Amino acid sequence: MNTSFMRRLGLKKRNPGTWSGNKSYEAKEYLKSYSPVDGKLLGEVGITTRKQYDSVIKRAEKAFITWRDIPAPKRGEIIRQFGDKLRQHKEDLGKLVSYEMGKSLQEGMGEVQEMIDICDFAVGQSRQLYGLTIQSERPHHRMFEQWHPVGLVGIITSFNFPVAVWSWNAMIALVAGDVCIWKPSEKTPLCGVATHKLFQQVLKANKVPDGVATLINGNYVVGEYMTHDKRIPLISATGSTAMGRKVGTAVAQRFGRTILELGGNNAIIVTPSADMNLVMTSAVFGAVGTAGQRCTTTRRLIIHESIYDKVKKQLKKAYKQIRIGNPLDPKNHMGPIIDQDAVEKYLDAIRQVKEQGGKFLVPGGVLEGEGYESGTYVKPCIAEVTHDMPIVKKETFAPILYIMKYKDLDEAIHMQNDVPQGLSSSIMTTDMREMETFLSCCGSDCGIANVNIGTSGAEIGGAFGGEKETGGGRESGSDAWKAYMRRQTNTINYGRDVPLAQGIKFDLD
């Protein structure tokens, strides 16, 4: 790791070769971060206690009173400066993301670029928090709609995108006038600390009140502080469907609001007219990128029976070219998966495929030997399955691609939709009727539907999210900003009497 970068952020060495994100070493318990790249202890971060958490909330409540009153374009200017700060440190932060999470260096850099992009988007959004003028049925009345910040926004992020997803939420929420409390994944805490430190430098330079953007660390217990806290009206949480059920239930019971970005079981339909070059690039990156640990990872390939053998042959050839190793080496396509628990889930899924009658076109397994000592490097594999196998309906966060046949488009769309998740989907076709059918109300039931590109790699300009067990929330672009604000309808009477709506008469002598 870049020692000077870590020191510039104010991180201190607690043990030889490891870094601490704490201002002091007085924490009672520490969260340890081990890199999946080599298994080494990267750093330790103090776990937030209940007392510390309550202090964070009080600071946030106080900061909100000042922050919401700053004009939105002025808030946007601060976000613009943060984007510039990220540009200055893109390489160092990208390497940290790659080393602590395990994704390829290109993807680590890409994640920081995604943060820069959402900053640019939020700056523009800060001048467009628009309402509506509505025609009133009453004479001499003006009716309109405006949006106000909701207050405190709690953000819980996952290890697979340790910094970008926070920015999707925080940058939009902050220009909307909210303040943010962030709990990064306990598996990638130093990425959170480093990003938070960079942002604090910008906030301090602009004399922003302490508490506008705060960080807490720990496991699910610390996350539950937020989900059960009535002082936080909105919780945005990214993670598994099981986690989302717990978060959604807890927040709903106190009548709070949620943005949930949960599991994906994404499919590409490959039609007879598909361009095979597009299919191979999209399918292989979709299945192997981030070692299969994206919520938009391609998990199913639904292939027309007339070209099934042809696609199989090309996939097998393409998988032989995948280079697996240290993600900081730009020559490698794929790094490790996050930890030993993820390895066990990967191996269990392989066992289930075999038990349910599936066959492996490209076999899986754990890699051993020089460079793979951490035990977290696995082989990307391809399994030939049928749609009705139970394992196909589940999301396994690992590089396992299921391939299956279909006869006609109606059957393919049914297979695509017939899973509990509904995040991302694609069709590969040059037939206009097929693509329009796929994008129609009779087609994909996912929040994202693409033609001739893969399921992975969404741009920040569009609203990101899915349906069914994916949660139904939306983050990032389009009008997703409305989720971070409260709508208010206003009516002004500038006349000399009080006509009532619906023609109701209420006369007083």
C-alpha positions in Angstrom: 0.0 0.0 0.0 1.0 3.6 -0.5 2.3 4.6 2.9 2.4 8.3 2.2 -1.3 8.3 1.0 -2.3 6.5 4.2 -0.4 9.0 6.4 -1.8 12.0 4.5 -5.2 10.8 5.4 -4.3 10.8 9.1 -4.2 7.0 9.4 -1.8 5.7 12.0 0.1 2.5 12.3 -1.2 0.4 15.2 0.8 -2.7 14.5 3.7 -3.3 12.2 2.4 -3.0 8.6 -1.2 -2.3 9.5 -3.2 0.9 9.7 -5.7 2.2 12.1 -8.5 4.7 11.2 -9.0 5.8 14.8 -8.1 9.2 16.1 -6.7 7.4 19.2 -6.3 3.8 20.2 -8.8 3.9 23.0 -11.4 1.8 21.3 -12.5 -1.2 23.3 -12.9 -3.5 20.3 -11.3 -3.4 16.8 -12.6 -4.5 13.5 -9.8 -6.2 11.6 -9.5 -6.1 7.8 -7.7 -8.9 6.0 -6.9 -8.6 2.3 -8.2 -11.5 0.2 -5.3 -10.9 -2.1 -2.7 -12.3 0.2 -4.5 -12.9 3.5 -2.5 -10.3 5.3 -3.9 -8.0 8.0 -4.3 -4.7 6.3 -5.7 -2.6 9.2 -7.9 -2.2 12.2 -10.7 0.2 12.9 -12.4 0.8 16.2 -15.9 -0.6 16.5 -18.5 2.2 17.2 -20.0 1.8 20.7 -23.6 2.7 21.5 -22.5 5.8 23.3 -20.3 6.9 20.4 -23.2 6.3 18.0 -25.6 8.5 20.0 -22.9 11.2 19.9 -22.7 10.9 16.1 -26.5 11.3 15.8 -26.6 14.3 18.0 -23.9 16.0 15.9 -25.8 15.1 12.8 -29.1 16.5 14.1 -27.3 19.8 15.0 -25.5 19.9 11.6 -28.7 19.4 9.7 -30.2 22.6 11.0 -27.4 24.6 9.4 -26.8 22.4 6.3 -30.4 22.4 5.1 -30.4 26.3 5.1 -27.4 26.5 2.8 -28.6 27.1 -0.8 -28.6 23.9 -2.8 -26.1 25.2 -5.5 -23.7 26.1 -2.7 -24.0 22.6 -1.4 -23.3 21.4 -4.9 -20.1 23.4 -5.1 -18.8 21.5 -2.1 -19.6 18.2 -3.8 -17.8 19.5 -6.9 -14.7 20.1 -4.8 -14.9 16.5 -3.5 -15.0 15.3 -7.1 -11.8 17.2 -7.7 -10.3 15.7 -4.5 -11.1 12.2 -5.8 -9.5 13.0 -9.1 -6.3 13.8 -7.3 -6.3 10.6 -5.3 -7.9 8.2 -7.9 -4.9 5.9 -8.3 -4.2 5.5 -4.5 -7.8 5.0 -3.5 -8.4 2.7 -6.5 -5.5 0.5 -5.4 -6.8 0.4 -1.8 -10.2 -0.7 -3.1 -8.6 -3.4 -5.2 -6.3 -4.6 -2.4 -8.9 -4.6 0.4 -11.8 -6.0 -1.6 -10.0 -8.1 -4.2 -11.5 -6.7 -7.4 -9.2 -6.0 -10.4 -7.2 -2.8 -10.4 -9.1 -1.6 -13.4 -12.4 -2.1 -11.5 -10.9 -0.4 -8.4 -10.1 2.6 -10.5 -13.4 2.4 -12.2 -15.2 2.5 -8.8 -13.4 5.8 -7.9 -14.3 7.1 -11.3 -17.9 6.2 -10.6 -17.7 8.4 -7.5 -16.3 11.3 -9.6 -19.1 10.8 -12.1 -21.8 11.0 -9.4 -20.2 14.1 -8.0 -20.5 15.7 -11.4 -24.1 14.5 -11.6 -25.0 15.9 -8.2 -23.5 19.3 -8.9 -26.0 19.7 -11.8 -28.8 18.2 -9.7 -28.2 20.9 -7.0 -29.7 23.4 -9.4 -32.7 21.3 -10.4 -34.5 20.2 -7.3 -37.7 21.3 -9.0 -41.3 21.2 -8.1 -44.6 21.6 -10.1 -47.2 24.3 -10.5 -50.7 22.8 -10.4 -53.9 24.4 -11.7 -56.3 25.1 -8.8 -60.1 24.7 -9.2 -60.6 27.7 -6.9 -60.4 31.2 -8.2 -57.4 33.4 -7.0 -55.6 30.4 -5.7 -52.1 29.2 -6.6 -51.2 25.5 -6.0 -47.7 24.2 -6.3 -45.4 21.4 -5.1 -41.9 21.6 -3.5 -39.4 19.3 -2.0 -37.6 19.5 1.3 -34.7 17.4 2.8 -35.9 14.5 5.0 -33.1 15.0 7.6 -30.7 12.2 8.6 -30.0 9.5 6.0 -28.4 6.3 7.1 -26.3 4.5 4.5 -25.3 0.8 4.9 -23.0 -0.4 2.1 -21.7 -3.8 1.0 -18.1 -5.0 0.5 -18.4 -5.5 -3.3 -18.6 -1.8 -4.0 -17.0 -0.5 -0.8 -17.1 3.2 -1.7 -19.1 3.9 -4.9 -22.5 2.9 -3.6 -22.1 5.3 -0.6 -21.4 8.1 -3.1 -24.6 7.3 -5.1 -26.6 7.9 -2.0 -24.5 10.5 -0.1 -23.8 12.9 -3.0 -27.5 13.2 -4.0 -28.7 13.3 -0.3 -26.2 16.0 0.5 -27.2 18.3 -2.3 -30.8 17.7 -1.3 -30.0 19.2 2.1 -29.8 16.0 4.1 -26.9 14.8 6.3 -25.5 11.3 6.1 -24.3 8.6 8.5 -22.4 5.8 6.8 -21.7 2.3 8.0 -19.4 0.6 5.5 -19.1 -3.1 5.2 -17.2 -4.7 8.1 -15.2 -6.6 5.4 -13.8 -3.4 3.8 -13.7 -0.8 6.6 -10.4 0.9 5.5 -11.9 1.9 2.1 -14.7 3.6 4.1 -12.3 5.3 6.4 -10.0 6.5 3.6 -12.9 7.9 1.5 -14.4 9.6 4.6 -11.1 11.2 5.4 -10.8 12.7 1.9 -14.3 14.1 2.2 -13.7 15.5 5.6 -10.8 17.5 4.2 -13.2 19.1 1.7 -15.8 19.8 4.3 -13.3 21.3 6.7 -11.9 23.6 4.0 -15.4 24.9 3.4 -16.1 25.3 7.2 -19.0 22.9 7.0 -20.6 22.1 10.4 -19.2 18.9 12.0 -21.7 16.1 11.6 -22.8 16.7 8.0 -21.1 13.5 6.9 -20.2 10.9 9.6 -18.8 7.4 9.7 -19.6 4.5 12.1 -17.9 1.0 12.0 -18.9 -2.4 13.1 -20.9 -5.5 12.2 -24.7 -5.9 11.9 -25.2 -4.8 15.5 -24.0 -1.3 14.6 -26.2 -1.3 11.6 -29.1 -2.1 13.8 -28.5 1.0 15.8 -29.5 2.9 12.6 -32.3 0.7 11.4 -34.2 0.9 14.7 -33.5 4.6 15.3 -36.6 6.9 14.8 -34.2 9.9 14.4 -33.2 8.6 11.0 -36.2 8.8 8.7 -34.5 7.2 5.7 -32.2 4.1 5.5 -30.5 3.1 2.3 -29.1 -0.4 2.5 -27.2 -2.6 0.0 -26.7 -6.3 0.6 -28.3 -9.7 0.5 -32.1 -10.2 0.3 -32.0 -11.8 3.8 -30.4 -8.6 5.2 -32.9 -6.5 3.3 -35.8 -8.3 4.9 -34.5 -7.5 8.4 -33.7 -3.9 7.5 -37.1 -3.3 5.7 -39.0 -4.9 8.6 -37.3 -2.9 11.3 -37.6 0.5 9.5 -41.2 -0.2 8.4 -42.2 -0.9 12.0 -41.2 2.7 13.0 -42.8 4.1 9.8 -39.4 5.0 8.3 -38.5 4.9 4.6 -36.0 2.6 2.9 -34.0 2.3 -0.3 -33.1 -1.4 -0.6 -30.6 -2.7 -3.2 -30.5 -6.4 -2.7 -29.9 -9.6 -4.6 -29.7 -10.2 -8.3 -30.0 -13.3 -10.5 -29.4 -11.7 -13.8 -29.8 -13.4 -17.2 -28.8 -12.8 -20.8 -31.1 -14.2 -23.5 -29.0 -15.2 -26.6 -31.1 -15.4 -29.7 -30.2 -16.9 -33.1 -29.5 -13.5 -34.6 -27.1 -12.4 -31.9 -23.7 -11.0 -32.7 -21.4 -13.5 -31.1 -18.6 -11.0 -30.4 -21.0 -9.0 -28.3 -22.3 -12.1 -26.6 -18.8 -13.3 -25.5 -17.6 -9.9 -24.3 -20.8 -9.2 -22.4 -21.3 -12.7 -20.9 -17.7 -13.3 -19.8 -17.2 -9.9 -18.2 -20.7 -10.1 -16.7 -19.9 -13.5 -15.1 -16.3 -13.0 -14.2 -16.0 -9.3 -13.4 -15.5 -8.6 -9.6 -15.1 -12.5 -9.4 -18.9 -12.8 -9.7 -19.5 -10.6 -6.7 -21.6 -7.9 -8.3 -25.4 -7.6 -7.7 -25.5 -7.2 -11.5 -23.3 -10.3 -12.3 -24.5 -12.4 -15.1 -25.6 -15.7 -13.5 -27.7 -17.2 -16.2 -27.3 -17.5 -20.0 -30.5 -18.5 -21.7 -29.5 -19.7 -25.2 -31.6 -20.7 -28.2 -31.4 -24.4 -28.9 -30.3 -23.8 -32.5 -27.0 -22.1 -31.4 -26.5 -23.7 -28.0 -23.6 -25.9 -29.0 -21.9 -23.0 -30.9 -22.1 -20.7 -27.8 -20.9 -23.5 -25.5 -17.8 -23.9 -27.7 -17.0 -20.2 -27.8 -17.5 -19.8 -24.0 -15.2 -22.7 -23.2 -12.5 -21.1 -25.4 -13.0 -17.7 -23.8 -12.8 -19.0 -20.3 -9.4 -20.5 -21.1 -8.1 -17.0 -21.6 -9.1 -15.7 -18.2 -6.1 -14.8 -16.1 -6.6 -15.2 -12.3 -4.2 -13.7 -9.8 -3.2 -10.6 -7.8 -5.7 -8.0 -8.8 -3.1 -5.2 -8.6 -1.4 -6.8 -11.6 -3.2 -5.2 -14.6 -2.7 -8.3 -16.7 -5.1 -10.3 -14.5 -8.8 -10.4 -15.3 -10.0 -11.7 -12.0 -8.8 -11.6 -8.4 -10.0 -13.5 -5.3 -13.4 -13.6 -3.7 -13.8 -11.8 -0.5 -13.2 -14.4 2.3 -13.4 -18.1 3.3 -17.1 -17.9 4.0 -17.6 -16.9 0.4 -15.4 -19.8 -0.8 -17.6 -22.2 1.2 -20.7 -20.9 -0.4 -19.1 -21.2 -3.8 -18.2 -24.8 -3.2 -21.6 -25.6 -1.7 -23.3 -24.2 -4.9 -21.1 -26.5 -7.0 -22.1 -29.5 -4.9 -25.8 -28.6 -5.3 -25.4 -28.3 -9.1 -24.0 -31.8 -9.2 -26.6 -33.2 -6.8 -29.4 -31.7 -8.9 -28.2 -33.2 -12.1 -26.2 -30.4 -13.6 -22.9 -30.9 -15.6 -19.9 -28.6 -15.7 -18.7 -27.4 -19.1 -15.9 -25.6 -17.3 -15.2 -27.1 -13.8 -14.7 -25.0 -10.7 -12.5 -25.4 -7.6 -10.2 -23.5 -5.3 -6.8 -22.6 -6.7 -3.7 -23.6 -4.9 0.0 -23.0 -5.1 2.2 -19.9 -5.5 0.2 -16.7 -5.4 -2.9 -18.4 -4.1 -1.8 -18.8 -0.5 -4.8 -16.9 0.9 -7.2 -19.7 -0.2 -9.6 -17.2 -1.7 -8.8 -17.6 -5.4 -11.4 -19.8 -7.2 -11.9 -20.9 -10.8 -14.8 -19.3 -12.7 -17.0 -22.2 -13.9 -19.8 -22.9 -16.3 -22.6 -25.3 -15.4 -25.1 -26.8 -17.9 -28.4 -26.9 -16.1 -32.2 -26.8 -16.6 -34.3 -23.9 -15.5 -36.3 -25.9 -12.9 -33.2 -26.7 -10.7 -33.6 -25.0 -7.3 -30.0 -23.8 -7.3 -30.7 -21.7 -10.5 -33.2 -19.7 -8.6 -30.7 -18.7 -5.9 -28.0 -16.0 -6.0 -24.5 -17.3 -5.3 -22.1 -14.4 -4.9 -19.3 -16.2 -6.9 -18.2 -16.7 -10.5 -20.6 -19.5 -11.4 -22.4 -19.2 -14.8 -25.5 -21.3 -15.5 -26.3 -22.0 -19.1 -29.6 -23.5 -20.4 -31.6 -23.9 -23.6 -34.9 -22.3 -24.8 -37.1 -22.9 -27.8 -39.0 -19.6 -28.5 -38.8 -16.1 -27.1 -41.9 -16.4 -24.9 -40.2 -19.4 -23.1 -36.9 -17.4 -22.8 -38.7 -14.4 -21.2 -40.5 -16.7 -18.9 -37.3 -18.3 -17.8 -35.6 -14.9 -17.4 -38.5 -13.7 -15.1 -39.1 -16.9 -13.2 -36.8 -16.2 -10.3 -37.4 -14.3 -7.1 -34.9 -11.5 -8.0 -35.5 -8.7 -10.5 -32.4 -6.5 -10.9 -30.8 -6.6 -14.4 -31.4 -8.4 -17.7 -30.3 -8.4 -21.3 -31.1 -9.8 -24.7 -28.7 -10.3 -27.5 -30.5 -9.9 -30.8 -30.5 -8.0 -34.1 -34.2 -8.7 -34.5 -36.2 -5.5 -33.9 -39.4 -7.4 -32.9 -37.4 -9.5 -30.3 -35.8 -6.4 -28.7 -39.0 -4.4 -28.5 -40.9 -7.4 -27.0 -38.1 -7.8 -24.4 -38.4 -4.1 -23.4 -42.2 -4.1 -23.4 -44.6 -4.7 -20.5 -44.7 -8.3 -21.7 -40.9 -8.6 -21.5 -38.3 -8.4 -18.7 -39.7 -7.7 -15.3 -36.3 -6.3 -14.0 -35.5 -2.7 -13.0 -32.8 -2.8 -15.7 -33.3 -4.2 -19.2 -30.6 -4.0 -21.9 -30.2 -4.9 -25.5 -26.9 -6.0 -26.9 -25.0 -5.2 -23.8 -24.5 -7.2 -20.6 -26.2 -7.1 -17.3 -23.3 -5.5 -15.5 -21.8 -2.0 -15.7 -24.7 0.5 -15.3 -24.0 4.2 -15.8 -24.8 6.7 -13.0 -27.1 8.8 -15.2 -29.9 6.2 -15.0 -31.8 5.2 -11.8 -30.3 2.0 -10.5 -32.4 -0.7 -8.8 -34.7 -3.6 -9.2 -38.0 -5.3 -8.5 -39.2 -8.2 -6.4 -36.6 -9.5 -3.9 -34.1 -7.0 -5.2 -36.0 -4.5 -3.1 -37.6 -2.0 -5.4 -35.5 1.0 -4.5 -33.7 3.4 -6.8 -30.3 5.1 -6.4 -28.0 7.3 -8.5 -29.4 9.1 -11.5 -32.6 10.2 -13.2 -35.1 11.4 -10.6 -33.8 9.1 -7.8 -33.1 12.3 -5.8 -36.8 12.4 -4.8 -36.2 9.5 -2.5 -34.0 11.7 -0.3 -36.6 14.5 0.0 -40.1 14.9 1.3 -42.8 16.2 -1.0 -45.0 19.1 0.1 -48.1 20.5 -1.6 -48.7 24.2 -1.1 -51.8 26.4 -1.8 -51.9 30.2 -1.6 -55.1 32.1 -1.5 -54.6 35.7 -2.8 -58.3 36.5 -3.1 -60.7 38.1 -0.6 -62.9 35.1 0.2 -62.4 31.4 1.0 -64.0 29.2 -1.7 -63.8 25.5 -0.7 -62.7 22.7 -2.9 -65.3 20.3 -4.4 -67.9 23.2 -4.3 -68.6 22.7 -0.6 -70.5 25.6 1.1 -69.8 26.7 4.6 -71.3 30.1 5.2 -71.2 31.9 8.5 -73.6 34.8 9.4 
